[in-house]
Amino acid sequence: MSTGFTDAPSETDFLAAFAVEPVESAPQDGFWCYSFESEGGDAVRLSFNAHERSVQTVYESNGRAVCTVVHENAEQIRINDEKGEVSITVEFAHGRDECRTQLRLRVLPELEISWSSLRV
């Protein structure tokens, strides 16, 4: 049984890539939460717990939570900076259902969130 993941960007990495600091953090508990906002008033809160290997996103429109997605068994969180697009990708371990799940949160140039699960 895994005791968590260690492959996640640091607070310094988030600051360098997105100019954001955590809105909540409890490093001793392996917990961080970041908020990314669009010019149009939408926002995505990304939180993760490294010890429990869980990731949560909350999509907010005009300050109201519209959609919350939580998934466990995260293996790694990466910040990607390619061709002017800066995004966060989270890969999850295969579950008993043999599905491969991925989260992609594009922050720049526009805020976009995509969760996908595909049977392998």
Salt bridges, closest charged atoms under 4 A:
GLU24 OE2 - ARG45 NH2 3.10
GLU75 OE1 - ARG100 NH2 3.26
GLU85 OE1 - ARG104 NH2 2.96
GLU85 OE2 - ARG106 NH1 3.40
GLU91 OE1 - ARG100 NH2 3.56
GLU112 OE2 - ARG104 NH1 3.89
GLU112 OE1 - ARG106 NH2 3.46
